[in-house]
Structure formats: structure tokens, C-alpha cells
């Protein structure tokens, strides 16, 4: 009922905007944003920009306020909303209001992270689009609030099962981005939208810890000592210096030094792992055992790491060393439907899976690496809704089974 009411209000707002029925004093920043958000969510970026610009120019002309039109500000806001929608993976206006307070409450402050006053308030910027001169805008550089986001999002339940998603994040602090090459800006090697695929975890009352920052900043699934994960294989570092496609993330002289790596490790890596340890202890103390489930995804084809195309579900238990026989049987017998499945093939489990497993103490770990081809437009890095819904349902079956798993005593 509430959603239908909101959609009607947006529809009325769009109609009023496109027919230039605003008087000027009733078309404020929030109305601007809602109209722009509607176009971004329902049109291609180029069409959204064309529609918004044309209607804004018609409105200011009708009001005799042509001097109020600002080309660069308008384009920047539309670009920001475009990247924000991709970041959120959602068209929900309420989520925008909840998670991106700056664009709603203090747009001028938001702009200052990307443009100097000299550029944004110049006469040229009013009539012609000018690129940001402080920092380029993309998913990794989205500034959502004045404060830096938390290292991770924790949703806590009394559950023997804990889900860790260390590569879900897309954000990179601006001080780091300013030392990086443009290849870092879209955080392209993210485990895209896993928080959406696993959104059923609250329904199952399963504890989850989900990273907010990009693996390009620091890889939470690597040993903090920098020790290589896979012997005789290509490994990415604790603080990666290249993309999966081997594009450099830094100029050679700008790569993070020992001091910077230590700062990132203490600021981002340690808190995540301290929380993992706390949740494992909590589950073990209450239930007598804990199962840590490591959720990952990767492009179907990544020549740097494997040949050919990756199967759909890639389970890793370090060749059975991180689970007991009963959990091995669960993974082997789980009905995967039309998806393909392998166990301990290319992905046997990363640092977290290997490090925290203590089967002799009833602490078990499982990694699942999903092929992104099952839910993602891999060119646009956008969710395919029907495919994602189908995949999420299968994941829910798996996680429900793991949560209710009983161990022989």
C-alpha cells in the first residue's frame, strides 16, 4: 500500500515537472533528486540526462530564471545517482535516503569532495560540463556521508552459522584513491552484490559480517603477513597492486609502502578479523560448534587464475581439512538443480577458510565461490533480476541446511 502511494506521488511529480507546472519556490533540492532518480532508474544514462536537462531548461526559461541553470552541477548529480544506483544495486528511494545522506542533506559539501570552488562556480561550469578536478567520480569514490563508513556491516543472531563476505565492498578512501590509477575507480574485481544474493540471512536468523571497502584497498582474505595463499600460482597481495586483468592499480612509485600497508592492516583488516573471532567464540560457546561460511563470487573467465570457464558453484574445504565427514556429505549430496558444482577444484578455500578451521575443536569452515555469470550482466556489472532470484533461492536452501545440520556426538 505504502509503495503504491509513493509510486503515485513520484508519477505526479514527474508529470508536474515535464509540464513545467512548478512555480520555482516549490521545486527544491529534494524534488530535483526524486525526479533525477526516477529517470536514472528507468532510462539509460544518456536518455536520463537528455530528459532531465531539457525539462529543467524549459522550466527555468518559463520562470525567467535561466541564470539558475548550472550544467556541471546537473550532470554531476545525475552521474552521482547513476553510480549510487549501481553501488546500492537497488532502485529504492528509501535506501538512497538511508545510505547517502550527503546528497540529500548537504549537496554542497558532497560536491566539494570532487570539485574545487574555482572550477565548480566558474562561469564556464554553468554553461558547459567540466570534469571533477579533485577526484573522479565512480563507484569506488562515492562519498555517502561525511564520516568514513564502518569497516563492515554486522548483523548478529544466536546462530551456529556465520556468513562472512569479505569482498562485497566497493569503496576506497579518497586519500588512497588519489594515489591510484583510473583502473581502481570502478572496483571491478568486487564480489558483486553478494549482500543482495544473501539477503535472506535475516529471515534465517544467521549472523553475517559484510565488508564495506574494496579489496583494492586491502584484501581481508589474505594473511596479514603477506604470505602467498597458493604455492606455484599467481596470487594477489594483501594490498593489491594490479587488477585481475593485470592492469596496474598504481604507478610504481605510488604503491603502498610498509608504513601504509600497516595502517590499512590495523584500520581495516584487524577489526574484521577480530569480529570474526568474536562471532566464532560466541557460536562455539553457545552451541558447542561453529560453522563459518565464506561467501565469494568471481567472473566466469579470469585467465590470470584459471583456464576456461568456471563451474557455477565452487566449494572449498582445503581438500576436506576444514570440515568433518558429515559436512563433506552435505556438500556432496546437496541438490544443486541446473547449476554445476565442484568441490576443492581451483578454489580450495582462501586464508579465512584455512586459518579459522579447527575441526578437532568443532570449528568448521566452508568457502563457496560462485560464478558471476549466474546472476550478473558481466559487461555492465549489473544484476540480472530473474537469474539472481533463482540463485538466491538455491543459496537459501543450502544455508538453511547448514544452519540446521546436526553433528553426531
N, C-alpha and C positions, 0 to 999 in steps of 0.2 A: 504493500500500500504506500509506504513511505517512498520507495524507489520510483513508483509510478508518478507520485506527486512531484518529486524532484525532476523527473524527465519532462513533465508538463511545464514546469517553471522554466527549465532550460529552453524548451521549444518556444515558449512565449518570448523569452529573452532574445533568442536568435531572430525571431520574426520582427521584433521591435527594432533590433539592430539593423537588419537588412532592409527595412523600410524607412530607416533614418527617423524613427519616431522619438528618439531621446532628445531632451531639451538641453543637455550639456551638464547641468548640475545633478542629473540623475544617472549619469554614466560614469561611475567611479572605477577605481582600480580593480575591485573585485568583479565587477561586471565585465570589464575588459578581459580578465583572466578566464572567466567562465565561458565567454564566447570563444576565445582563442583555444581553450582546452577542448571545446566541442569540435572545432574544426580539426585540430591535431588528431583527435581520436577517430574522426570519421572520414578524413581525406588524406591524400598523400601530402607530404610536407610542402611541395611546390603549390599544390592547389589550395591548401590551407592558407599559405601566405598570400596568394593572389586574392582569395576571397576576403581575408581579413583586411588587407591593405586597401582594396577597392572600396569596401564598405566604410572603413574609417575615414578615407579621404572624402567620400561622398558626404559623410556625416559632418566633418569639420567644415566642409565647404558650405553646407546648408546652414550651419550655425555661425558662419562668418568667422571661424576660428582656425583658419589654415595655419597660423603660426604655432598652434599646439601640436601639429603633426611632427613626429620625430621618427625618421626612417630607421635609424640604427637601433633605437630603443625597441621599436616594434618588432624588428627582425630578431633581435636578441631574445626577447621574451618568447617569441614563437619557437626559436631554436631551443631555448631552455626547456620549454614544455615538451618539445619533441624528445629530447634526451631524457627528461624526467619520466615520461611515459614508458620509454624503453627500460629505464632503471627500475621503475616500480613493477613493470610487467602487468600493468592494470590501467583501465580507463576510469577507475572510480575517483570521482572528485573528492570524496571524503578522505581517501588515502592521501591525496595531494595535500589537503589542508593539514592532515595529521603529521606528515613526514617532511614537508617542505615549507617550514614556517617563514623562511626569509622571503620567498617570492610573494607570499600572501601578506605578511606583516610589514616588511621593510625592503621593498624592491630596490630602493636607492642604495642601501647597504649591500645588497646582493650584487648589483652592477659594479660596485667598487672593487670587488674581488677580481674582476675581469678587465675593467677599463679604468684608465686614469681620467681625472676630471678634464684634463686638457683635450683628450680625444672625444669623450662621450658628449661633452657640452659644447663642442665646436660647431660652427655653422655648417661645415661640410657633413658632419654626422647627422644633422637634421634632414638633409635632403638626399644623402647617399649612404648606403650601408658601409660601415667601416668595421674591419675585423677587430676583435679584442686585442689590446696592446699589452696587457699584463699577463693574461693566461688564456689559452684557447679553451673553448667550451666543448665538452664531450662527456661521456658517462663517468669517466674516472675523475673529472674535475668538478662534478656537480657539487655546489655548495648548498646544503639543505638548511642548515642552521648556523648561527654564529659560532657556537661551540662545536668542537670536533665530535663526530658520532662516537658512541661507545665502541669498544673493540669488537664486541659480539652482542647478539641478542640471545638472552637466556629465557626459556620457558620451562618452568620447573614443576614436576609432579612426583608423587611417590611411585616410582616405576623402576623395575629391574633393568629396563631397556633405556639406553641413552643414545640419541642420534646426534652425531657431530657432522657439521657441514662446513669444513674449513676453507673451501674455495668458492663460496657463494658471493663474496663481496666484490664490489666493482670500484670502490672509492680509493683514491690515493691523496694523501695530504698535499696541499698546494706547494708547500716548501720542497717536497720531494719531486712533484711533477715539474717544477721549474728547472730541475736538473736533468730531466729525462727527454728523450726524443719523442716526436709525434706518434711513434709506434705504440707508446704506452697509453695514449689518450682514450682508446675505446675498451681497454681491459679485455681484449678479445679472447684471451685464454681462460676466462672465467668459467666455472661450472654453472652455466646459465640457468637461472630461475629454479634452482633446486628447492628453494624455500616454498615456491608455489607447488611443485610436484609433491612435496611432503607436507602440504598444508593440513592434511588430515591428522597430523600428530596430536593436535589438541583434542580432537574427537576421541582418539585412542588413549589420551592422557599419558603420553610418552614425553619424557624430558628431551629438550633439544637445545643445542648450542650452535648458533649460526653466525659465521664471521661477517663483518660489515666491510672489511677492507680487501683490496685486490691482492692476489697472490704476487703481483708485480712488486708490491711494497715489501712483503715478506711472506714466505711460504710456511704456513702453520703446520704443514705435513712433512716437514723436513727436520732432521736433527739440528738442534741449535749449535752444535759444534761444527756444522758444515760437512760432516761425514757423508759420503755418497751413499745413496739408497740402493741402487742396483749396480753390482760389480760388472765390469766389462760392458756397460751400456751408457748411453747418453743421459746424463742427469742434469736437471735444473738446480740452481743453487738455492741456499737459504734466502738470499736476496737476489732474485734472478737478474741476469744482465742481458738476456735475449728472450724473444718470444718463442713459441713452439715452432714457428716457421724460420727460426734462426735470424730474425731481424734484431739488430742491437736495440736495447732499451736506453742506452746511454752512449754518449761519446766516451771514448776510452778514459779520458782524464776526469770524467764526472761519475764514474762508477763508485758505488758506496765503499768507503774505506772501513777499516776495522772499527773506528770510533762510531761511524754512522750505523754499521751493522749491529753494534752493541746497543745503540739507542733503540733501534727498531725491535731488537730481540726483547729488550726489557719493557718496552712500551706496548708491544702488540703480541709477541709470541708467548711470553711468560704468563700474562693474565689468562689467555685462552687455555693454556695447559694447566694452570693452577685450578681453573674451573673444571676442566675435565677430571682432574684428580679428585676434586671435592665431590663431584657427582658420582664417580665410581665408588668412592668410600661410602657415600650415603646409601647407594643401592646395595652394596655388599653388606653393610651393617644391618639394613632392614630386611633384606630378602635372602641373605646368605650367598648371593651370587650377583654378578653384574654382566650385562651384555652391552658392549659398546659397538654401535653400528656406524661405520664411516660411509657417508653418502657423497658420491662424486659423479661427475659426468665429463665427457670429452668428445671432441669431434670424431666422426666415424673414421676419418682418414687423417693420420698425423705421421707422415713418413719419418719424422725425426725419432719417433718412439716405437713404431711397429709397421710392418708391411701389410699391404692390403687393407681390407675393411674390418673394423672391429665388430665382434658379435654384439647383440643388444644388451644382455646382462653379463657382466664380468665380475664374478665373485672372487675375492681374495682372502685366504686364511693362512698365508705363508706356508703353503703345502701342508695344511692341516695342523700346524703348530699353535694356532691361536684359538682353536675351538676343541671341543671334545667330540667323541664319535656320534653322540646324539644330534649335535648341531650340524655336523657334516651330513648326516642323513636328511636333516630338514632341507638343507640347500640342494642336495642331490635329488630329492623327491618333490620339491616344490613345483607345482604345475605352472609353467611359465606361459602357457597359452600359445599364441602365434609367435612369440618372441624367441630368439635364440639365446642359449645360455652356455657359458663355460665357467669352470672353477679352476683357479690357480693356473691360468694361462699367462698372457702377457702381464696382467696386473695381479700380483700375488698379495698385495697389501702394502701401503705406504708406511712411513715412520710411525704414525699414530697406531695403526693396526698392530704393528710388530712390537712397539715399545710398551704398550699398556697391557698386552695379553699376558695373563698368568693363569693358565688353565688349572694348574695344580692348586691354585687358591680360589678357584671358581670365578675368575675374571676372564671373560671371553671377548674376542673382537672379530668383527667381520667387515670387510670392505666391499662395497658394490660400486663399480664403475659402469655407468650407463652410457650407451652410445647416444649422442645428442640427435642423431638422425631420427630417433623415435618420437621426438616431441618438438623439434626446433626447425625453423627455416634457417639453415646454416649459412646462408648468404647474408640475410638481414639480421640474424641473431634475434629472431622474434618467435614467440611461442606459437605453435600450431594447436589451436584450442581443442579440437576433437582428439587429436593424437595424444595430447597432454592429459586429457581427461581419462582416456583409456589406460595410459601408462600409470597414472596416479592410482587408479583403482587396483591395478596389479601390485603396486608397491604397498598399498594399504593392506592387501591380503597377506603379503609377506611379513610386514611389520607386526600385524596383529598376531600372526602365528608365532613370531619370535617372542613377543611380549608374554604370551600365554604358555610358552614352552615349559615343560616340567622336566627336571633332571632326576634321574634315578638316584636314590640315596642308599 
